[in-house]
Amino acid sequence: MQIKSITDQEVQQYRAETRGTTQRIHFNNAGSSLPPDVVVDTVVNYLKEEAIYGGYETEAKYKEQLNNTYSLIARLINADKDEIALVENASSAWGIAFNGIEFKPGDEVIISEMEYVTNIIGFLNAEKTRGIKTRIVYNDEQGNFDLKTLVEAISAKTKLIAVTHIASTTGGVMPVVEIGKIARKHNILYLVDACQSVGQVPVDVKEIDCDMLSVTGRKYLRAPRGTGFLYVRKHILDKIKLSFIDGFAVKSVSQDEFKLKDDARRFELYEKNRAITLGLGKAVEYALNIGVDRIWHRVQQLAILMRRHLNNIDGVTVHDIGDQQCGIVTFSVSGFEAVAIKNKLAEKQINVSVGLAQSTLIYMDKYHLTSVVRASVHYYNTEEEILLMCNELTLLLKTVASEVYPK
Ligand SMILES: Cc1ncc(COP(=O)(O)O)c(C=O)c1O
């Protein structure tokens, strides 16, 4: 199906609807995107109402809209609303899923080289405390996940395949649909960290065929900080054990027993920030109105352009490899620490971030990288912004060269 590109006029409209774009060039969308004004206003207005009418009273008034957040998320990832739990961030979502699995000593977990630090700590912890064994499937030399090696790594002991769709500090995208087919064929549980992908790439849990998927709100979804969600496939709800349960998670409780809710809300706690829940709903609605397939198309175009311009600067090395690249662009600048580049660009109101080794440890170690500059584009960024950043980098390198080799 032909994707209708986001037009320049639409980009201008989205920028006009995002206060932050008038202040800075924001290339830290993989850290936390600039939220649309409607998201910020929703949160602020809700808090103001709470202050006047009371927290519980305001919640009662917005009950329907708050509930609608589940339906919007379900639409976004092609799930059922009963399969969504709202949590504070992707780490909580991932932790609830992973730690809820009933591992036996000797069970094996297959992972990729793109895993985030939370996940790596989770694997190490489970190795120590539950006797599991982790097997890493490395990408091939071209930077592509090796499906053949995955199949070879599967054994009768494989309990889980856990992969990260898009890593924190690399541009590559994992073939989650193909991995899902293999997981299903071998009847292995499948957990996907979609923290960097939801809102950037169309994510369809039925197509991926995953059992669990963890997501954060503040990155490519442009939702407020402190939001996130976990998807758990209906049929495996009972396979994920809970370690902490409050009254919200149960449908009944007596002095002798309790019964968990039939849906994924059993993974939530009662007390949460309703204002940002509503903000998350608005952000999801905003993305759905644009169309994530269109967002993905523009993000890729901008990232290709950024990589092309960076590659043309003497002294800049772009690190991203793999056939399928996303909006996260990582690079190094000769003679500069990544943090120095971040600070220099910040002086010009350009936000980039530093990708430290620990955030994608296996991959970074493999390529002997300690830190990289991470410039992550979103659909509301423009070609002009990319050129401005690249001009600043060129100027910086020229200034250093003239200081080292004065004419
Ligand atoms: C790939 C990936 N997974 C998980 C996380 C953790 O997300 P959160 O900070 O929302 O817990 C991050 C955060 O940067 C990430 O990049």
The ligand as an ORCA input file, in Angstrom:
! r2SCAN-3c Opt
* xyz 0 1
  C      15.668      0.110     24.316
  C      15.247      0.625     25.659
  N      14.613     -0.191     26.506
  C      14.213      0.210     27.716
  C      14.458      1.489     28.152
  C      14.011      1.891     29.523
  O      12.945      2.793     29.425
  P      12.449      3.579     30.716
  O      13.494      4.610     31.009
  O      11.138      4.164     30.291
  O      12.326      2.604     31.805
  C      15.138      2.387     27.319
  C      15.432      3.757     27.775
  O      16.155      4.514     27.204
  C      15.539      1.948     26.033
  O      16.182      2.755     25.186
*
